[in-house]
């Protein structure tokens, strides 16, 4: 049963403006379900370790790029022991194209070493154990828990999910952990894994950061569009400022 606060799409945290009521959660989920009912993890994996490593690599990198890298990664380092013992430079070479490869290699080696030492090379199944691994935050842990064992500890919050949650009025927070707490209170637990995939797809296809396609959005009539009007106003002001600047330059040029 969804609580009253869940129907509103918020927790006991900061309340959206009365002029912009939050999008109703049940109706929002129903509409997104119609479009993205089969939404699933876009990172390719066959084993828990593969998804854990892929998620670490996905930081500041597209899933498509990660999927190009991981086959070779696990061909050369097929298990946690091999990954932990990866020679200096070898691991970095394989993952270089994902960006920040030195930091990611350090996280992968540290994570793999911890798996070997504490869990016999296997990926643990609890948030507490996963979160304690080097390079693994709540987002990464929830990706693994939700997509491997269908037992997430919360909603996965990436940049798309955070942005859409704020625009829908479901949270006012910028901190991913606080956004997750608000979404956990608003969204039924059974939909935690799916909603992150659905919001990510909607964020990529329709509700972009700079120029959301509100005229094409299935949620347009129920979404408060928090922050969108402000962005449009800023763009218009910047546009007018540029016009004024150009006009002034033209006038000065004519006066010479």
C-alpha positions in Angstrom: 0.0 0.0 0.0 1.4 3.4 -1.0 1.3 6.0 1.8 -0.2 9.4 1.5 3.3 11.0 1.1 4.0 8.4 -1.6 1.0 9.4 -3.6 2.3 13.0 -3.5 5.7 11.7 -4.5 7.6 13.2 -1.6 9.0 12.3 1.8 8.9 14.4 4.9 11.7 16.5 3.4 11.4 19.9 1.8 8.0 20.5 0.2 7.6 21.7 -3.4 5.7 25.0 -3.9 1.9 24.9 -3.6 1.8 26.5 -7.0 3.6 23.5 -8.5 2.2 20.3 -6.9 4.4 17.3 -7.5 3.5 14.9 -10.2 1.3 12.1 -8.7 3.4 9.0 -8.4 0.8 6.3 -9.5 -0.1 8.2 -12.7 3.5 9.0 -13.5 4.5 5.4 -13.1 1.6 4.2 -15.2 2.5 6.6 -18.1 6.2 5.7 -17.9 5.3 2.0 -17.8 3.5 2.5 -21.1 6.6 3.8 -22.7 9.4 2.0 -20.9 7.8 -1.1 -19.4 10.7 -3.2 -20.6 13.4 -0.8 -19.4 16.4 -2.7 -18.0 20.1 -2.3 -17.3 22.0 -1.1 -20.3 25.3 -2.4 -19.1 26.1 -5.8 -20.5 27.0 -8.5 -17.9 26.7 -12.2 -17.3 28.0 -12.5 -13.7 27.7 -10.3 -10.6 31.4 -9.3 -10.8 31.0 -8.2 -14.4 28.2 -5.8 -13.5 30.1 -4.5 -10.5 33.1 -3.7 -12.5 31.1 -2.3 -15.4 29.3 0.1 -13.0 32.5 1.3 -11.6 33.7 2.0 -15.1 30.5 3.8 -16.0 31.3 6.8 -13.9 31.6 9.8 -16.3 31.4 7.4 -19.2 28.6 6.2 -21.5 27.3 2.7 -21.0 27.9 2.0 -24.7 31.6 2.8 -24.3 31.8 0.6 -21.2 30.1 -2.3 -23.1 32.9 -2.0 -25.7 35.6 -2.3 -23.0 34.3 -5.0 -20.7 34.6 -8.0 -23.1 38.3 -7.5 -23.4 38.6 -6.7 -19.7 37.1 -10.0 -18.6 38.9 -11.9 -21.3 42.2 -10.8 -19.8 41.1 -10.7 -16.2 38.3 -13.3 -15.9 37.8 -13.3 -12.1 38.4 -11.3 -9.0 41.8 -12.9 -8.4 43.1 -12.1 -11.8 41.7 -8.5 -11.6 43.4 -8.0 -8.2 46.7 -9.2 -9.6 46.5 -7.2 -12.8 50.1 -6.0 -13.6 50.8 -2.3 -13.4 49.7 -0.6 -16.6 47.9 -3.7 -18.1 44.5 -2.9 -16.5 44.9 0.8 -17.2 45.5 0.0 -20.9 42.3 -1.9 -21.3 40.0 0.6 -19.6 41.8 3.8 -20.8 38.9 4.8 -23.2 36.4 5.0 -20.3 38.2 8.1 -18.8 39.8 8.6 -15.4 41.4 5.2 -16.0 44.0 5.5 -13.3 41.4 6.1 -10.6 39.1 3.4 -12.0 42.0 0.9 -12.1 42.8 1.6 -8.5 39.1 1.0 -7.6 38.9 -2.2 -9.6 42.1 -3.6 -8.1 41.0 -2.6 -4.6 37.5 -4.0 -5.0 38.8 -7.3 -6.5 41.4 -7.7 -3.7 38.7 -7.2 -1.1 36.5 -9.8 -2.8 39.3 -12.3 -2.7 40.3 -11.6 0.8 36.9 -11.4 2.4 34.4 -13.3 0.2 36.4 -15.9 -1.6 36.2 -13.9 -4.8 32.4 -13.7 -4.8 30.3 -10.5 -4.9 28.5 -10.1 -1.5 24.7 -9.6 -1.5 24.1 -6.8 1.1 24.4 -3.0 0.9 26.7 -2.9 3.9 29.2 -5.4 2.4 29.1 -3.9 -1.1 29.3 -0.3 0.1 32.5 -1.2 2.1 34.3 -2.3 -1.0 36.8 0.2 -2.5 35.2 2.3 -5.3 31.7 1.2 -4.5 29.1 3.8 -3.4 25.4 3.4 -2.8 24.6 3.9 -6.5 26.9 1.1 -7.6 25.8 -1.2 -4.8 22.1 -0.6 -5.7 22.8 -1.3 -9.4 24.2 -4.7 -8.5 21.6 -5.6 -5.8 18.7 -4.6 -8.0 19.8 -6.0 -11.4 21.5 -9.2 -10.2 19.5 -10.2 -7.2 16.4 -8.1 -7.6 16.8 -6.9 -4.0 17.8 -3.2 -4.1 18.3 -1.2 -1.0 17.0 1.9 -2.7 16.5 3.7 -6.1 19.6 4.1 -8.2 20.2 7.9 -8.5 22.4 9.1 -11.3 22.4 12.5 -13.0 19.3 11.8 -15.1 17.3 10.3 -12.1 18.2 13.2 -9.9 17.3 15.8 -12.5 13.9 14.3 -13.3 13.1 13.7 -9.7 13.5 17.4 -9.0 11.6 18.5 -12.1 8.7 16.2 -11.1 8.7 17.8 -7.7 9.5 14.5 -5.9 12.6 16.1 -4.2 14.3 19.4 -3.8 17.7 17.9 -3.0 20.8 17.9 -5.1 22.6 15.3 -2.9 22.1 11.9 -4.5 21.7 10.2 -1.1 18.9 12.6 0.0 17.3 12.2 -3.4 17.4 8.4 -3.0 15.7 8.8 0.4 12.9 10.8 -1.0 12.4 8.4 -3.9 12.5 5.4 -1.6 9.6 7.0 0.4 7.7 7.8 -2.8 8.1 4.8 -5.0 6.8 1.3 -4.2 9.8 -0.9 -3.3 8.9 -3.4 -6.1 9.5 -0.6 -8.7 12.8 0.7 -7.3 15.0 -0.9 -9.9 12.7 -0.3 -12.9 12.0 3.4 -12.1 15.7 4.3 -12.3 16.0 2.7 -15.8 12.7 4.3 -16.9 13.8 7.8 -15.7 17.2 7.4 -17.3 15.7 6.6 -20.7 13.2 9.4 -20.4 16.0 11.8 -19.4 18.0 10.8 -22.4 15.2 10.9 -25.0 12.9 13.6 -23.8 13.7 15.4 -20.5 17.2 16.6 -21.3 19.2 18.9 -19.0 19.3 22.0 -21.2 16.3 21.8 -23.5 13.7 19.4 -22.3 11.1 18.5 -25.0 8.1 19.3 -22.8 5.8 19.5 -25.9 6.5 15.9 -26.6 6.5 14.6 -23.0 3.8 12.1 -21.9 4.0 13.7 -18.4 3.6 17.3 -19.6 0.1 17.9 -18.1 1.0 16.5 -14.6 4.7 17.6 -14.3 5.3 20.8 -12.4 8.4 21.3 -14.6 10.4 22.6 -11.6 13.4 24.7 -12.8 12.5 24.4 -16.5 10.9 27.9 -16.7 13.9 29.4 -14.9 16.2 27.9 -17.4 14.2 29.3 -20.3 14.2 32.7 -18.7 17.9 32.6 -18.2 18.4 31.6 -21.9 16.1 34.4 -23.1 17.9 37.0 -20.9 21.3 35.8 -22.3 19.9 36.0 -25.8 18.7 39.6 -25.3 22.1 40.5 -23.7 23.9 39.1 -26.8 21.6 41.1 -29.1 22.1 44.3 -27.1 25.9 43.8 -27.2 25.9 43.2 -31.0 23.7 46.2 -31.5 26.0 48.4 -29.5 29.0 47.2 -31.5 27.2 48.0 -34.8 26.3 51.5 -33.6 29.9 52.2 -32.5 31.2 51.0 -35.8 28.8 53.2 -37.8 29.7 56.2 -35.6 33.4 56.0 -36.6 
